[in-house]
């Protein structure tokens, strides 16, 4: 996502605030946690170099962690431009408790480069650099009760529901067949053979 920032005002702080929420259909969304990253060193370096900068493991280890004290970032082993940050929030009256993790990548470009190569906001077109797929796991309303059950109930509970339905069907079958079985047993016992 492109966040335009005008550089040069020394009174501004260039911080990226990221918050994660749990989507809730029937009440307000639940706050999971948030993180604030100071992008000022990256923006300064991009302006000095007059080119784009990526937050990579090497750049982080050699410069940001040592000189700017940036902490709580864990980089991916397969892609040095992607990293995990801790989402902090309040739990049981304690502040700054780690409530989750968020995978991110950050690139800072001069305004001219960003305007020549638009990337779109979120999943809007052009959805590139990086490509953001549509979220999975969202509920789709349907008149098909099986489809709704599959979306609303997890796999473990679904297995239990299936087992109980099979058990009820077997019990109902036994109850319906019981008079016929008992009549056959009684008629076989009474007829001389």
Secondary structure, DSSP 8 states (H G I E B T S, - for coil): ---------TT---EEEEEEEE--SSS--EEEEEEEEE-HHHHHHHHHHTS-EE--HHHIIIIIHHHS---SEEE-SS-TT-EEEEEEEEETTEEEEEEEEEEE--EE--HHHHHHS---STTSSS--SS-----SS-----S-HHHHHHHHS-HHHHHHHHHHHHHHHHHHHHHHHHHHHHHHHHHHHHS--
